Amino acid sequence: MLFNHLEVNFIMKPGDRAAQMIVQVIATPEVAEVEDLDATVRREGVFGSTDV
């Protein structure tokens, strides 16, 4: 599969070779270690339950 982002057609002929690269930013957030977390309300359902 070849993605052409140009406004003109790109024709490949038998024997032509293509290489593609995806350039994407990889975010690395800052991590902070804390002693404890704020209390939150917990529900009684199963894991991930919202009781809806």
KAFEN-V510330 format. One record per residue. N is the residue number from 1. RES is the residue in three letters. PHI is phi in radians with two decimals (999 if undefined). PSI is psi in whole degrees, -180 to 180 (none if undefined). D_FIRST is the distance of its C-alpha to the first C-alpha in Angstrom with 2 decimals. Layout:
# KAFEN-V510330
N & RES & PHI & PSI & D_FIRST
N & RES & PHI & PSI & D_FIRST
This chain:
# KAFEN-V510330
1 & MET & 999 & 135 & 0.00
2 & LEU & -2.23 & 125 & 3.78
3 & PHE & -1.69 & 124 & 6.69
4 & ASN & -1.94 & 111 & 9.82
5 & HIS & -1.69 & 10 & 12.98
6 & LEU & -1.50 & 166 & 15.37
7 & GLU & -1.60 & 4 & 17.68
8 & VAL & -2.07 & 149 & 17.22
9 & ASN & -1.16 & 146 & 14.68
10 & PHE & -2.08 & 118 & 12.75
11 & ILE & -1.85 & 126 & 12.84
12 & MET & -1.77 & 138 & 11.48
13 & LYS & -1.85 & 157 & 14.06
14 & PRO & -0.93 & 132 & 14.42
15 & GLY & 1.68 & -17 & 15.15
16 & ASP & -1.17 & 150 & 13.35
17 & ARG & -2.08 & 149 & 11.83
18 & ALA & -2.38 & 146 & 9.65
19 & ALA & -2.34 & 141 & 10.32
20 & GLN & -2.28 & 154 & 9.75
21 & MET & -2.40 & 137 & 12.45
22 & ILE & -1.81 & 120 & 13.32
23 & VAL & -1.78 & 120 & 17.02
24 & GLN & -2.47 & 140 & 18.91
25 & VAL & -1.28 & 134 & 22.65
26 & ILE & -1.89 & 111 & 24.08
27 & ALA & -1.38 & 134 & 27.37
28 & THR & -2.14 & 98 & 30.33
29 & PRO & -1.24 & 157 & 33.20
30 & GLU & -1.30 & 139 & 36.82
31 & VAL & -2.00 & 133 & 38.47
32 & ALA & -2.09 & 130 & 42.18
33 & GLU & -1.49 & 135 & 44.35
34 & VAL & -2.15 & 157 & 46.99
35 & GLU & -1.23 & -46 & 50.11
36 & ASP & -2.64 & 169 & 49.57
37 & LEU & -1.86 & 155 & 47.62
38 & ASP & -1.12 & 148 & 49.01
39 & ALA & -1.22 & 144 & 50.11
40 & THR & -2.30 & 160 & 47.95
41 & VAL & -1.33 & 130 & 48.76
42 & ARG & -1.94 & 143 & 47.66
43 & ARG & -1.71 & 169 & 47.38
44 & GLU & -1.66 & -1 & 48.67
45 & GLY & -1.33 & -169 & 45.60
46 & VAL & -1.26 & 176 & 43.05
47 & PHE & -0.90 & 127 & 40.58
48 & GLY & 1.42 & 7 & 38.81
49 & SER & -1.17 & 142 & 41.31
50 & THR & -1.98 & 1 & 42.10
51 & ASP & 0.99 & 32 & 44.95
52 & VAL & -1.67 & none & 43.60
